[in-house]
Amino acid sequence: MSNLSQFPLVQYLEEKARRRIPNVALAYLNCGTGDDRGVQRNIDGLEKVNLTPRFMKGEIVPELRTMLFGREYAAPFGIAPIGLTGLMWPQAEIILAKTAKKFNIPFSLSTVATETPETIGHHVGKMGWFQLYPPRKKELRDDILKRAKDNGFHTLLVTVDVPYPSRRENSVKAGLSMPPKITGKFIYEALSHPAWTVATLKRGLPKLRTMSKYVPSGDTGDIVKFVGENLGFNLSWDYIKEVRDIWHGPMVLKGIVHPEDAEKTVAIGCDGVLISNHGARQFNGGKAAIDSLKEIVPVIKGKTTILFDSGIRSGLDVLKAIAIGADFILLGRSFLWGVAALGSQGGDHVATMIIDDIKNNMMQLGCTSLLEVRHVL
């Protein structure tokens, strides 16, 4: 299987990745929470969305350029933030940041990524977004945001849907821990996946490097403990107002699934709402994210920018979300499957495939512009 275009994108990448990365990394990339049914629910929800082609429209040349928060992007999608990215493939954030810069699409760096804003800012250029897991302490929050701003990250995603760590049982079953435990099983996995192991030895075991600045010992275990004690709690609207006051740039709340919360996001002065259920990695009992999009769009359309993620696996999925009313889409897992399967070429390959898929399906639908996609639902 040497030609990716002959196979469904994610299935092919997963098959190739399974031969290149250890099971612990694979489980983390693929998992949701609980029994993982929420992950499949997101995919099934998108599968139920059907679009209607229109014909006899002459030559179709799809236009994908998208204006968002005063900036032009080459396509209506970007790379979503994912924590512990370097576990899937060492320096994955650098690979994806370079892809974002090359393709003129945004790359979102997570607070709990394995590279820092100082490192990624150099590679991502003007395409950098930053995702904040809100710290409890204001001085910690303000310093993290300053580092992001100082290194060129201009759009802020504030994650609001992590009130408490979720039970990612399949990751635990696979042996995921931070710091990684060097057991016989781990050694066997490392020897069985030499490319990943060599790359990891060159970079070092995954570490939450953005947060290491705040832990004098630099010990991975101490960093993980610090993160657990300082990030992730039930936010309040007052906290969001404080962040809005100190962040001078586009600010989006990430993780909204209820129409009333979407309305409050608009009222509080945020520039956008990112409708997302965290890829079903936090709560296993919710509806498909695309169903939340359907409920929220009629309430806030025209009042703010609507972004969407969770369950997106293809260019056609991107168009389905746009048809329902999203202005911009983020993808996470697909890009990481690409890097895990193809290394330094993986980000570019996935971006190319998604763009080609969007263009092809726009031609099938008879749509020259993304605006026309709104009328094929």
C-alpha positions as CSV (number, residue, x, y, z in Angstrom):
1,M,0.0,0.0,0.0
2,S,2.2,2.8,-1.2
3,N,-0.3,5.2,-2.7
4,L,-2.4,6.9,0.0
5,S,-4.9,8.2,-2.6
6,Q,-6.1,4.6,-3.2
7,F,-7.4,4.3,0.3
8,P,-9.7,6.1,2.8
9,L,-7.5,8.7,4.5
10,V,-7.8,7.9,8.1
11,Q,-7.9,4.1,7.7
12,Y,-4.8,4.0,5.6
13,L,-2.9,6.3,8.0
14,E,-4.0,4.3,11.0
15,E,-2.8,1.0,9.4
16,K,0.6,2.5,8.6
17,A,0.9,4.2,12.0
18,R,0.3,1.0,13.8
19,R,3.5,-0.3,12.3
20,R,5.5,2.8,13.3
21,I,4.4,3.9,16.8
22,P,4.0,1.9,20.1
23,N,0.6,0.9,21.4
24,V,0.7,3.4,24.2
25,A,0.9,6.2,21.7
26,L,-1.7,4.6,19.4
27,A,-4.1,4.3,22.3
28,Y,-3.7,7.9,23.3
29,L,-4.2,9.1,19.8
30,N,-7.3,7.0,19.2
31,C,-9.1,7.1,22.5
32,G,-12.1,8.9,23.8
33,T,-13.2,8.4,27.4
34,G,-15.1,5.5,29.0
35,D,-15.9,2.9,26.4
36,D,-15.1,5.3,23.6
37,R,-18.6,5.3,22.1
38,G,-18.6,9.1,22.0
39,V,-15.8,9.0,19.4
40,Q,-17.9,6.9,17.1
41,R,-21.0,9.0,17.8
42,N,-19.2,12.0,16.4
43,I,-18.3,10.1,13.2
44,D,-21.8,8.6,12.9
45,G,-23.3,12.1,13.3
46,L,-21.4,13.5,10.4
47,E,-22.2,10.4,8.3
48,K,-25.9,11.2,8.7
49,V,-25.5,14.7,7.1
50,N,-26.4,14.5,3.4
51,L,-25.8,17.2,0.8
52,T,-27.5,17.7,-2.5
53,P,-25.5,18.4,-5.7
54,R,-26.6,20.9,-8.3
55,F,-25.7,20.5,-12.0
56,M,-25.5,22.4,-15.3
57,K,-23.6,25.2,-13.8
58,G,-20.7,25.4,-16.3
59,E,-17.1,25.2,-15.3
60,I,-16.4,25.0,-11.5
61,V,-13.2,26.3,-10.1
62,P,-13.5,26.0,-6.3
63,E,-12.3,29.0,-4.2
64,L,-11.2,27.9,-0.8
65,R,-9.7,31.2,0.6
66,T,-11.3,32.2,3.8
67,M,-11.3,35.5,5.8
68,L,-11.2,34.9,9.5
69,F,-10.6,37.6,12.2
70,G,-9.2,39.9,9.6
71,R,-6.7,37.4,8.2
72,E,-6.9,35.4,5.0
73,Y,-6.3,31.7,5.1
74,A,-5.8,29.4,2.1
75,A,-8.5,27.0,3.2
76,P,-11.5,26.9,5.6
77,F,-9.7,24.6,8.1
78,G,-6.8,24.6,10.5
79,I,-4.9,22.2,12.8
80,A,-6.5,21.7,16.2
81,P,-4.6,21.8,19.5
82,I,-3.7,18.4,21.0
83,G,-1.9,17.8,24.2
84,L,1.1,15.5,24.6
85,T,1.5,15.6,20.8
86,G,5.2,14.5,20.9
87,L,4.1,11.1,22.3
88,M,2.6,10.2,18.9
89,W,5.8,11.4,17.1
90,P,8.7,13.4,18.4
91,Q,8.6,17.0,17.4
92,A,5.1,16.6,15.9
93,E,4.3,20.2,16.8
94,I,7.2,21.4,14.8
95,I,6.2,19.3,11.8
96,L,2.6,20.6,11.9
97,A,3.7,24.2,12.5
98,K,5.8,24.0,9.3
99,T,2.8,22.6,7.5
100,A,0.6,25.4,8.7
101,K,3.1,28.0,7.5
102,K,3.6,26.3,4.1
103,F,-0.1,25.9,3.4
104,N,-1.3,29.2,5.0
105,I,-3.6,27.6,7.5
106,P,-3.6,28.0,11.3
107,F,-1.8,25.7,13.7
108,S,-3.1,25.7,17.3
109,L,-0.5,25.0,20.0
110,S,-1.8,23.5,23.2
111,T,-0.7,24.6,26.7
112,V,0.1,21.0,27.4
113,A,2.0,20.3,24.1
114,T,5.5,18.9,24.2
115,E,7.1,22.0,22.6
116,T,7.0,25.6,23.8
117,P,5.6,28.8,22.2
118,E,9.2,30.0,22.0
119,T,10.1,27.0,19.8
120,I,6.9,26.8,17.7
121,G,6.6,30.5,17.1
122,H,9.8,30.4,15.1
123,H,8.4,27.7,12.8
124,V,4.7,28.7,12.5
125,G,5.2,32.3,11.4
126,K,2.0,34.2,11.2
127,M,-0.2,31.1,11.4
128,G,0.0,30.6,15.1
129,W,-3.0,30.2,17.4
130,F,-2.6,29.4,21.1
131,Q,-4.9,27.2,23.1
132,L,-5.2,28.0,26.8
133,Y,-6.0,25.4,29.5
134,P,-6.9,28.1,32.0
135,P,-4.7,28.1,35.1
136,R,-6.1,28.7,38.6
137,K,-3.5,31.3,39.4
138,K,-3.7,34.6,37.6
139,E,0.0,35.2,37.5
140,L,0.6,31.9,35.9
141,R,-2.2,32.5,33.4
142,D,-0.9,36.0,32.5
143,D,2.7,34.8,32.0
144,I,1.6,31.9,29.7
145,L,-0.5,34.3,27.6
146,K,2.4,36.8,27.5
147,R,4.7,34.1,26.2
148,A,2.2,33.2,23.5
149,K,1.7,36.8,22.4
150,D,5.5,37.6,22.5
151,N,6.1,34.7,20.1
152,G,3.6,35.6,17.5
153,F,0.5,33.7,18.5
154,H,-2.4,36.1,17.7
155,T,-5.6,34.1,18.1
156,L,-6.5,32.6,21.5
157,L,-8.6,29.5,22.0
158,V,-9.8,29.2,25.7
159,T,-10.7,25.6,26.4
160,V,-13.8,25.6,28.7
161,D,-14.8,21.9,28.7
162,V,-12.3,20.3,31.1
163,P,-13.7,20.8,34.6
164,Y,-12.0,17.6,35.7
165,P,-9.6,15.0,34.1
166,S,-11.6,12.4,32.2
167,R,-11.3,8.6,32.5
168,R,-9.4,7.6,29.4
169,E,-9.5,4.0,30.2
170,N,-8.0,2.6,27.0
171,S,-4.9,4.8,27.4
172,V,-4.5,3.5,31.0
173,K,-5.0,-0.1,29.8
174,A,-2.2,0.5,27.2
175,G,0.1,1.7,29.9
176,L,0.2,5.4,29.4
177,S,1.7,7.4,32.2
178,M,3.6,10.6,32.7
179,P,6.5,10.3,33.1
180,P,6.6,7.0,31.0
181,K,7.4,3.9,33.1
182,I,10.3,2.0,31.7
183,T,8.9,-1.5,32.0
184,G,9.6,-4.7,30.1
185,K,6.5,-4.0,28.0
186,F,7.7,-0.5,27.3
187,I,11.1,-1.8,26.2
188,Y,9.5,-4.4,24.0
189,E,7.3,-1.8,22.4
190,A,10.3,0.5,21.8
191,L,12.3,-2.3,20.2
192,S,9.3,-3.2,18.0
193,H,9.0,0.3,16.7
194,P,12.6,1.4,16.0
195,A,11.8,4.5,13.9
196,W,9.8,6.0,16.8
197,T,12.4,5.0,19.3
198,V,15.3,6.5,17.5
199,A,13.4,9.8,16.9
200,T,12.4,9.8,20.6
201,L,15.9,9.2,21.8
202,K,17.1,12.2,19.7
203,R,14.5,14.5,21.2
204,G,14.1,13.0,24.6
205,L,11.0,11.4,26.2
206,P,7.8,13.5,25.9
207,K,7.7,16.4,28.4
208,L,5.2,19.2,28.9
209,R,7.9,21.8,28.0
210,T,5.7,24.9,28.1
211,M,5.0,24.2,31.8
212,S,8.5,23.1,32.7
213,K,9.5,26.8,33.1
214,Y,7.3,26.9,36.3
215,V,8.8,23.8,37.9
216,P,12.4,24.4,39.2
217,S,13.3,20.8,39.3
218,G,12.5,20.2,35.7
219,D,11.5,16.6,36.6
220,T,8.7,15.3,34.4
221,G,6.8,13.8,37.4
222,D,6.9,17.2,39.1
223,I,5.7,18.9,36.0
224,V,2.8,16.6,35.6
225,K,1.9,17.1,39.3
226,F,2.1,20.9,38.8
227,V,-0.2,20.7,35.8
228,G,-2.7,18.6,37.7
229,E,-2.8,21.0,40.6
230,N,-2.9,24.2,38.5
231,L,-4.8,23.6,35.2
232,G,-8.3,22.4,34.6
233,F,-11.2,23.4,36.8
234,N,-14.8,24.7,36.6
235,L,-14.5,28.1,35.0
236,S,-16.8,31.0,35.6
237,W,-17.9,33.7,33.2
238,D,-16.0,36.2,35.4
239,Y,-12.8,34.3,34.7
240,I,-13.6,34.5,30.9
241,K,-14.1,38.3,31.3
242,E,-10.7,38.6,32.9
243,V,-9.1,36.8,30.0
244,R,-11.0,38.9,27.5
245,D,-9.6,42.0,29.2
246,I,-6.0,41.0,29.0
247,W,-5.9,39.3,25.6
248,H,-5.6,41.9,22.9
249,G,-6.5,39.9,19.9
250,P,-9.2,37.4,18.6
251,M,-10.5,35.2,21.4
252,V,-12.6,32.1,21.0
253,L,-14.2,29.8,23.6
254,K,-13.5,26.2,22.7
255,G,-15.9,23.5,23.9
256,I,-19.3,25.1,23.7
257,V,-22.2,22.6,23.1
258,H,-25.2,24.4,24.5
259,P,-27.1,27.3,22.8
260,E,-27.3,29.4,25.9
261,D,-23.6,29.1,26.6
262,A,-23.0,30.2,22.9
263,E,-25.2,33.2,23.5
264,K,-23.3,34.1,26.6
265,T,-20.0,33.8,24.7
266,V,-21.2,36.4,22.2
267,A,-22.5,38.7,25.0
268,I,-19.2,38.6,26.9
269,G,-17.4,40.0,23.8
270,C,-15.6,36.9,22.5
271,D,-14.8,36.9,18.8
272,G,-15.9,33.4,18.1
273,V,-17.5,30.2,19.4
274,L,-15.8,26.8,18.8
275,I,-18.5,24.2,19.0
276,S,-16.7,21.0,20.1
277,N,-17.1,18.1,22.5
278,H,-13.3,17.7,22.8
279,G,-13.3,14.9,20.3
280,A,-15.4,12.9,22.9
281,R,-12.3,12.7,25.0
282,Q,-13.9,14.3,28.1
283,F,-17.5,13.1,28.4
284,N,-18.8,9.9,26.9
285,G,-22.5,10.6,27.3
286,G,-23.0,13.7,25.1
287,K,-24.6,14.0,21.7
288,A,-22.6,14.1,18.5
289,A,-20.8,17.4,18.1
290,I,-22.4,18.0,14.7
291,D,-25.8,17.8,16.4
292,S,-24.8,20.6,18.8
293,L,-23.7,22.6,15.8
294,K,-27.2,22.2,14.3
295,E,-28.8,23.5,17.5
296,I,-26.4,26.4,18.1
297,V,-26.2,27.9,14.5
298,P,-29.7,29.3,14.4
299,V,-29.2,31.0,17.8
300,I,-25.9,32.9,17.0
301,K,-25.5,32.9,13.2
302,G,-24.6,36.4,12.1
303,K,-23.7,37.5,15.6
304,T,-20.2,36.0,15.8
305,T,-17.8,33.6,14.1
306,I,-18.7,29.9,14.4
307,L,-15.9,27.3,14.4
308,F,-16.3,23.6,14.7
309,D,-14.3,20.5,15.5
310,S,-14.8,16.9,16.7
311,G,-15.3,14.0,14.3
312,I,-14.0,15.7,11.2
313,R,-12.0,13.2,9.1
314,S,-12.1,14.4,5.6
315,G,-12.7,17.3,3.2
316,L,-16.3,16.2,2.8
317,D,-16.8,16.4,6.5
318,V,-15.4,20.0,6.4
319,L,-18.1,20.8,3.8
320,K,-20.8,19.2,5.8
321,A,-20.0,21.4,8.8
322,I,-19.9,24.5,6.6
323,A,-23.2,23.6,5.0
324,I,-24.8,23.5,8.5
325,G,-23.4,26.9,9.3
326,A,-19.8,26.7,10.6
327,D,-17.4,29.4,9.3
328,F,-14.2,27.5,10.0
329,I,-13.1,23.9,10.9
330,L,-10.3,22.4,13.0
331,L,-8.9,18.9,12.6
332,G,-6.7,17.2,15.1
333,R,-6.6,13.4,14.9
334,S,-6.2,13.2,11.1
335,F,-3.1,15.4,11.2
336,L,-1.6,13.3,14.0
337,W,-2.3,10.1,12.1
338,G,-0.4,11.6,9.2
339,V,2.6,12.5,11.3
340,A,2.6,9.1,13.0
341,A,2.4,7.3,9.7
342,L,4.7,9.5,7.5
343,G,6.9,11.4,9.9
344,S,8.1,14.8,8.7
345,Q,6.0,14.5,5.5
346,G,2.8,13.6,7.3
347,G,1.4,17.1,7.9
348,D,1.9,18.2,4.3
349,H,0.3,15.0,3.1
350,V,-2.8,15.4,5.1
351,A,-3.2,19.1,4.3
352,T,-2.9,18.2,0.6
353,M,-5.5,15.4,0.9
354,I,-8.0,17.5,2.8
355,I,-7.7,20.4,0.3
356,D,-8.0,18.1,-2.7
357,D,-11.0,16.4,-1.1
358,I,-12.7,19.7,-0.5
359,K,-12.1,20.9,-4.1
360,N,-13.3,17.6,-5.5
361,N,-16.5,17.6,-3.5
362,M,-17.2,21.2,-4.2
363,M,-17.1,20.4,-7.9
364,Q,-19.4,17.4,-7.3
365,L,-21.8,19.7,-5.5
366,G,-21.6,22.4,-8.1
367,C,-20.2,25.0,-5.7
368,T,-17.6,27.6,-6.8
369,S,-17.5,29.3,-3.4
370,L,-17.8,28.2,0.2
371,L,-20.8,30.5,0.5
372,E,-22.6,28.3,-2.1
373,V,-22.0,25.3,0.1
374,R,-24.6,26.8,2.5
375,H,-27.3,26.0,0.0
376,V,-26.7,22.3,-0.6
377,L,-27.9,20.9,2.7
